[in-house]
């Protein structure tokens, strides 16, 4: 854990930290946190619990790739009505947390029978904070909905409620480099987690046909060279806390920069049949600082250049056919993916990320693994194929499980 000299109590006091993530990303978040040297108190489907200070939240915000929020607990309490929330929130020493001329916003996750609109609860939290500040300082702080400020988060389920500082503000699941998302983009946190699920060694070739906006290939390049999301973002909620000093962030950012490594001979190849997609992917790679690490090609996926290798990763993220009629149009595409993997990808491990297992049957290969993910609300699988040469290959149909 990291400590800084000269902090007020808020930055040094250890409390419960809840780090959230999208469903099914928790195993990758847990590994990230352990790799950063933190101890996990509890893990659950959509996050983990740690014990630490606001100072610990700073490096977590800069370095976590699969997380969404880094929440620092201020108070937990029992609540049966929004008025109970107001009273409990007003008891918190906001004059020691907010800057007098500060701006804050409120978010919430509310599941309680007395509330049918969480915006009303957010308003009660805002009222409690404003009333407390006005009574203690004579100044009414500004409030609104912007995440470019101090963000207070309320979690309230049944009778259990807890108030947090959302130290990130805007979700850190967006890594900050993607300027042109393209059509149906994969969230950066999900892209990172799927690359980690391949167990890529960060040295052998990584090939990404159908690359779209380039997120998968870019995340692979960032992973291989130890580039973290904090390099691409300059605004966090913790910066608006009373007692925050710029040196806290600057020292952490310098450590993140010093982690960048060079990988001689790294081969990451991304292709797409759309010239516009490749142009956008290249621009995103420039923003991420990894343009020189990725070879972009405009071609049909089956013509993607493949370095000869004894090991490597082929990662394909085809369309799923979410709308009526689209799936039928994709039958041939999935069949051709199977042919491509069988005929051209000897020595590689193949991965196909899809939200349509019926289409995946057309690949006509038996996956060794079916790794579960969600892409937004779509139930997806990352299918792993061992692409042996000769008689070890199989044309068994994918099961529907």
C-alpha positions in Angstrom: 0.0 0.0 0.0 1.2 3.5 -0.7 1.3 6.4 1.7 2.2 10.1 1.2 3.6 12.5 3.7 1.6 15.5 4.7 -1.9 14.1 3.9 -4.9 15.0 5.9 -6.7 12.1 7.7 -8.9 11.3 4.7 -5.9 10.4 2.6 -4.3 8.2 5.2 -7.3 6.6 7.0 -7.9 3.1 6.0 -11.5 2.1 5.2 -13.3 -0.4 3.1 -12.6 0.0 -0.7 -15.0 -1.6 -3.1 -13.7 -1.9 -6.7 -16.4 -2.7 -9.1 -16.3 -4.4 -12.5 -18.7 -5.7 -15.1 -20.2 -9.1 -14.5 -17.7 -12.0 -15.3 -14.6 -9.8 -15.2 -14.0 -10.3 -11.5 -11.3 -13.1 -12.0 -9.2 -10.8 -14.1 -9.7 -7.9 -11.7 -8.6 -10.1 -8.8 -5.4 -11.0 -10.7 -4.7 -7.4 -11.5 -5.0 -6.4 -7.9 -2.7 -9.1 -6.7 -0.2 -8.2 -9.3 -0.2 -4.7 -8.0 0.6 -5.9 -4.5 -2.7 -5.4 -2.8 -4.5 -8.0 -0.5 -8.0 -8.9 -1.3 -10.4 -9.0 1.6 -13.4 -10.4 -0.4 -14.2 -11.2 -4.0 -17.6 -11.3 -5.6 -19.1 -11.5 -9.1 -18.9 -7.8 -9.9 -15.9 -6.7 -7.9 -13.6 -7.1 -4.9 -13.2 -5.6 -1.5 -9.9 -4.2 -0.1 -8.9 -2.2 2.9 -7.0 1.0 2.3 -6.9 4.8 2.1 -7.7 7.4 -0.6 -3.9 7.4 -1.2 -4.2 3.7 -2.2 -7.1 4.5 -4.5 -4.8 6.8 -6.6 -2.5 4.1 -8.1 -5.5 1.7 -8.4 -7.3 4.3 -10.6 -4.2 4.8 -12.8 -3.4 1.1 -13.3 -6.5 -1.1 -13.2 -7.8 -2.2 -16.6 -10.8 -4.4 -15.9 -12.4 -2.2 -13.2 -15.2 0.3 -13.4 -15.2 2.2 -10.1 -12.9 2.5 -7.1 -15.2 3.3 -4.2 -13.9 4.5 -0.8 -16.4 4.0 2.0 -17.4 6.9 4.2 -20.2 5.4 6.2 -22.6 2.4 6.3 -26.0 2.6 8.0 -29.5 1.2 8.1 -32.2 3.0 6.0 -35.9 2.3 5.5 -36.8 5.6 3.9 -35.1 8.3 1.9 -35.3 10.5 5.0 -33.1 8.0 6.8 -30.5 8.4 4.0 -30.7 12.2 4.3 -30.2 12.1 8.1 -27.3 9.7 7.9 -25.5 11.5 5.1 -25.9 14.9 6.9 -23.9 13.5 9.9 -20.8 13.0 7.7 -18.1 15.7 8.1 -18.4 17.0 4.6 -16.6 20.2 5.5 -13.4 18.1 5.8 -14.1 16.3 2.5 -15.3 18.9 0.1 -13.5 22.0 -0.9 -15.5 25.1 0.0 -15.6 26.3 -3.6 -16.0 22.7 -4.9 -18.5 21.1 -7.2 -19.9 17.6 -6.6 -22.3 15.1 -8.2 -24.1 12.1 -6.8 -24.7 8.6 -8.3 -26.4 5.7 -6.8 -27.4 2.0 -7.0 -30.7 1.8 -5.2 -32.8 -1.3 -4.7 -35.4 -0.4 -2.0 -39.3 -0.6 -2.1 -39.7 3.0 -1.0 -37.9 4.3 -4.1 -39.1 4.1 -7.6 -36.7 6.7 -9.0 -33.1 6.8 -7.9 -32.8 10.4 -9.0 -35.0 11.3 -6.0 -32.5 9.5 -3.7 -29.6 11.3 -5.4 -31.4 14.6 -4.6 -31.8 13.7 -0.9 -28.1 12.9 -0.7 -27.3 16.3 -2.4 -29.6 18.1 0.0 -27.9 16.5 3.0 -24.4 17.5 1.8 -25.4 21.0 0.9 -27.3 21.6 4.1 -24.4 20.4 6.2 -21.9 22.5 4.3 -24.1 25.6 4.5 -24.5 25.1 8.3 -20.7 24.5 8.9 -19.1 26.9 6.4 -21.8 29.3 5.4 -21.1 28.4 1.7 -23.4 26.4 -0.5 -21.4 24.1 -2.8 -22.3 23.7 -6.4 -23.9 20.4 -7.6 -24.8 18.9 -10.9 -24.5 15.7 -12.9 -20.9 16.1 -14.3 -18.4 13.3 -13.6 -15.6 15.8 -14.0 -15.9 16.6 -10.3 -16.0 15.0 -6.9 -18.5 12.1 -7.2 -20.4 10.7 -4.2 -21.9 7.3 -4.6 -24.8 5.8 -2.6 -25.4 2.0 -2.5 -28.7 1.1 -0.9 -30.2 -2.4 -1.0 -33.0 -3.4 1.3 -32.2 -1.9 4.7 -28.4 -1.7 4.1 -26.9 1.6 2.8 -23.4 2.9 2.3 -22.0 6.2 1.1 -18.7 6.2 -0.9 -16.4 8.6 -2.6 -16.2 7.3 -6.2 -12.5 8.2 -6.5 -12.6 7.6 -10.3 -15.6 9.7 -11.3 -16.0 8.7 -15.0 -15.7 4.9 -15.3 -12.2 3.6 -15.6 -13.5 0.8 -17.8 -13.0 3.3 -20.6 -9.2 3.6 -20.9 -9.1 7.0 -22.5 -7.3 6.4 -25.8 -10.1 5.4 -28.1 -11.2 8.6 -29.9 -13.1 6.8 -32.7 -15.1 3.8 -31.4 -16.5 2.5 -34.7 -19.5 0.2 -35.0 -20.5 -2.0 -32.0 -17.2 -1.3 -30.1 -16.1 -3.6 -27.3 -15.6 -1.8 -24.0 -11.9 -1.5 -23.2 -12.2 -3.3 -19.9 -13.8 -6.3 -21.6 -11.2 -6.3 -24.4 -8.4 -6.4 -21.9 -10.0 -9.2 -20.0 -10.6 -11.3 -23.1 -6.9 -10.9 -24.1 -5.9 -12.0 -20.6 -8.2 -15.0 -20.9 -6.1 -16.2 -23.9 -3.0 -16.5 -21.6 -1.0 -14.9 -24.3 2.7 -14.9 -23.4 3.2 -11.2 -24.6 6.0 -12.3 -26.9 4.6 -14.6 -29.6 2.6 -13.2 -32.5 -0.9 -11.8 -31.7 -3.2 -11.7 -34.8 -6.5 -9.9 -34.8 -8.5 -10.3 -38.0 -11.8 -8.3 -38.2 -10.2 -5.8 -35.9 -12.8 -3.0 -36.3 -11.7 0.0 -34.2 -8.6 -1.9 -33.1 -9.4 -2.2 -29.4 -8.3 -5.9 -29.1 -5.0 -5.3 -30.9 -4.4 -2.1 -29.0 -5.1 -3.7 -25.6 -2.7 -6.5 -26.5 0.0 -4.0 -27.3 -0.6 -2.1 -24.0 -0.5 -5.4 -22.0 2.8 -6.5 -23.7 4.5 -3.2 -23.0 3.1 -2.4 -19.5 1.2 0.7 -20.6 -1.6 1.5 -18.1 -4.8 3.5 -18.6 -3.5 6.3 -16.3 -1.3 7.4 -19.1 -4.3 8.5 -21.1 -6.5 10.3 -18.6 -5.9 13.4 -16.5 -9.1 13.8 -14.5 -10.2 11.8 -11.5 -12.7 12.4 -8.7 -10.1 12.2 -6.0 -8.5 15.4 -7.4 -11.4 17.4 -6.0 -11.1 16.3 -2.4 -10.1 18.7 0.3 -6.4 18.2 1.1 -5.5 16.8 -2.3 -2.0 17.7 -3.4 -0.9 17.4 -7.1 2.3 15.6 -6.0 0.2 12.6 -4.9 -1.0 12.1 -8.5 2.3 13.2 -10.1 4.4 10.7 -8.2 2.0 7.8 -9.1 1.9 8.8 -12.7 5.7 8.9 -12.9 5.9 5.4 -11.5 3.3 4.3 -14.1 5.4 5.8 -16.9 8.6 4.1 -15.6 6.9 0.7 -16.0 6.7 0.9 -19.8 8.9 -1.8 -21.4 10.2 -2.5 -24.9 9.5 -5.9 -26.4 12.0 -6.6 -29.3 10.4 -8.3 -32.3 6.8 -8.0 -31.0 4.4 -8.9 -33.8 0.8 -7.7 -33.5 -1.2 -7.8 -36.7 -4.7 -6.3 -37.1 -6.7 -6.6 -40.3 -10.1 -5.5 -41.5 -11.8 -5.5 -44.9 -12.9 -1.9 -44.3 -10.4 0.8 -45.1 -12.3 3.2 -42.9 -12.1 0.8 -39.9 -8.3 0.4 -40.4 -7.9 4.2 -40.6 -9.8 4.6 -37.4 -8.0 1.8 -35.6 -4.7 3.3 -36.6 -5.7 6.7 -35.2 -6.7 5.0 -31.9 -3.4 3.3 -31.8 -1.6 6.6 -32.3 -3.6 8.0 -29.3 -2.5 5.0 -27.2 1.1 5.4 -28.2 1.4 2.0 -29.8 1.0 2.7 -33.5 4.5 1.5 -34.2 3.8 -1.8 -32.5 0.8 -2.9 -34.6 0.8 -3.8 -38.3 -2.5 -2.9 -39.9 -3.7 -4.5 -43.1 -6.8 -3.8 -45.3 -7.9 -7.3 -46.4 -10.4 -10.0 -46.0 -9.9 -11.8 -42.7 -8.8 -15.0 -44.5 -6.0 -13.1 -46.2 -4.5 -11.8 -42.9 -0.7 -12.3 -43.0 0.4 -14.9 -40.5 4.0 -15.1 -39.3 5.3 -18.7 -39.1 5.4 -19.6 -35.5 5.3 -22.5 -33.0 2.9 -20.6 -30.8 0.8 -17.5 -31.2 -2.8 -16.2 -30.8 -5.5 -15.7 -33.4 -8.3 -13.6 -32.0 -11.5 -13.0 -34.0 -14.5 -11.0 -32.9 -17.1 -11.4 -35.6 -20.5 -9.9 -35.7 -23.2 -11.8 -33.7 -26.3 -11.2 -35.9 -28.3 -9.5 -33.1 -31.1 -8.3 -35.4 -33.6 -10.4 -37.3 -32.2 -11.7 -40.6 -28.5 -10.8 -39.8 -27.7 -14.2 -38.4 -28.5 -15.9 -41.7 -26.2 -13.5 -43.5 -23.4 -14.5 -41.2 -23.6 -18.3 -41.7 -21.1 -18.2 -44.5 -18.8 -15.9 -42.5 -18.6 -18.3 -39.5 -18.1 -21.2 -41.9 -15.2 -19.4 -43.5 -13.7 -18.6 -40.1 -13.6 -22.3 -39.4 -11.9 -22.9 -42.8 -9.4 -20.1 -42.1 -8.5 -21.5 -38.6 -8.2 -25.1 -39.9 -6.3 -24.4 -43.1 -4.0 -21.4 -42.4 -3.5 -21.2 -38.6 -1.3 -24.2 -37.8 0.7 -23.7 -34.7 -1.6 -21.0 -33.3 -4.3 -21.1 -30.6 -7.5 -19.7 -32.1 -10.1 -17.6 -30.2 -13.5 -16.6 -31.4 -15.5 -14.1 -29.3 -19.2 -14.4 -30.0 -22.7 -13.8 -28.6 -24.2 -16.4 -30.9 -23.4 -20.0 -30.2 -25.7 -21.2 -33.0 -23.5 -19.4 -35.5 -20.4 -20.7 -33.8 -21.5 -24.2 -34.7 -20.7 -23.3 -38.3 -17.0 -23.0 -37.4 -17.1 -26.9 -37.3 -14.3 -27.2 -34.7 -14.6 -28.4 -31.2 -13.5 -25.7 -28.7 -11.3 -26.8 -25.9 -12.7 -24.0 -23.7 -15.8 -21.9 -23.6 -15.0 -18.9 -21.4 -18.0 -16.8 -20.3 -18.3 -13.1 -20.7 -21.0 -10.4 -21.1 -20.8 -7.8 -23.8 -23.2 -5.2 -22.3 -26.2 -7.5 -21.7 -25.3 -10.1 -24.4 -24.3 -13.5 -23.0 -21.0 -14.2 -24.8 -18.4 -16.9 -25.0 -14.7 -16.8 -25.9 -14.2 -20.1 -27.7 -10.7 -21.5 -27.6 -9.4 -23.8 -30.4 -6.2 -25.7 -30.4 -5.1 -25.7 -34.1 -3.0 -28.8 -34.5 -1.5 -29.9 -37.7 -2.4 -33.2 -39.3 -4.5 -35.9 -37.7 -4.9 -34.2 -34.3 -7.4 -31.7 -35.7 -11.1 -32.4 -35.3 -14.2 -31.3 -37.2 -16.6 -32.0 -34.3 -19.5 -29.6 -34.1 -19.6 -27.1 -31.2 -22.0 -28.1 -28.5 -24.7 -25.6 -27.6 -23.8 -25.4 -24.0 
